[in-house]
Amino acid sequence: MTVESALRQGSRLLEEAGIPAPRLTAEVLLCHALRRERSYLYSHPDEELAHNPWLHFGRYLHERLKGKPTQYITRKQEFYGRPFRVTPDVLIPRPETEHVVETALRLAPHARRILDVGCGSGAIAVTLQLETGGAVFATDISDAAVRVARENARALGANVVFAVCDVASAIGAAGLDLLVSNPPYIPLEEEHGLQREIRDHEPRVALFPGPTGLEMYERLAADAPRLLKPGAWFMAEIGYRQETGVRALLGGPAWCDLETVHDLAGLPRVIAARYAP
């Protein structure tokens, strides 16, 4: 079995199973089996696969055909140009979440004290620390997720302080310049309509906050005045159905400069507001 014939066979199996981007997925999985970059596949198409890489490739294909996300097989996902380790204990960072980082850097470029609530893999917290050089704190209710986030911070050289707690219960009156979050926001009633890769493999605690999907925003908005100093920013990723509900939570007299940021598909993706009591 050569590199090229393995790719053809893997791509065909994935395509027949309805897996999106079958050729690209086969390339990523074969690279992982070979511990090589993708350029190697095209510079060595006639190379015979050794026994172990062939076995690993077959196992990876089997896992993907069963619905396991590619990122959980390779244990990595790029975010804001940096490689992050991911495991089934954390949500896979999405490109859309980069809008949270972009919005933070645009609206609060001089933020020195930052808190990321529900940090998961640490993608937002680590990125903001490296981009701003500020003092960044991050929390998650999952001890396993915080272990992954700490590992990513160490690997990328980010100085982030992590705490395992519910929302921000471990954080005192912090005088923050910026509070960010990509909280769980999928209503429970939508669970059965999700892709199996999400429904069956990503951590439920990072997906479903409760019946409405607004539960975490309600808690964050209620706790933000304790955490933020006057003039500081709060921003969060939202689901496509959450804009009206979240804007209502931030519509009181203590908030100003309310803004919705849309993603490349035109969907509301981030809501930001400035705390001005």
Phi, psi and omega in degrees: 000119179270170177303312183293318180293327176295319178297317180298315181295315179297317179298320180295315179300316181293320180295317180296333179271000179077021178285130180298149178047060187297319181295313180298318179297317178298319179297314181298317181291323178290321175300319179295320179293323182274347187058045180231164173278163184297330180301332180296325181298325184270339177270347180225052185294334184263006180288136178285135178284134174290167186299310184296312177301324179294318177296316179297317180299316178298320179293319180296319177299317180299316179297318180292322178296333177278358176105354180294128181300146180304321183296328178283339176281313182277343181064032176206153177206135178278141176216124180053039176081008182236147180277127177243139174280135177230147176225171176298355176278349183229152173294141177288122179300132180258152175303327181297332181290342176299339177296331176296313179297313181299319179294319179297316181291333179279315186272332183227057185295339183254016179299130181251336178235117190230140175234131174250116181263127183077056194286338180058236181290350183088010187302312182289311183299312181297316181297315180294324178295317180290327182279328184255335186072011183279177175276112187245132176242150182214141180233156171203147179285343183263119176297322180296321178295318180296325176298318177295316181298318178299319179298318178295320179298316179297315184296326184261000176074032180260137180264088181240136176262123184251149175218140175267115180194170177275117183055247181238030186295338180272357183258129177281189176296101198264347184058046185287149170271338186204130173240122182235157178197143164243080188279165169298135184217011181272122177298146183301328182294343181268000185303314186287346178269358181284157171300147183297330178301323180278307187300318189264350189232329181276151187296129182301324183295338179268357184249312192245111178273341184159192186298322188265337187087352182260357189303317182289325177295322178298317180291320180294316180296323180290326184269343184304318180300331177289332188262329188264146171271158179304135181091354181282166184250144169240133176212146184212147170289146179229157171279166186294345180256002188264351190303310183299315182294318181288321177298324178295323178294332183254019184266003182282177184292344180279355184239146177214176178054040180293133185216139173251130178254131180261150179275185185292341176272000180084010181268145175298128187236325182225137170244132179233146176209151179257134181279117184221074184290000000 
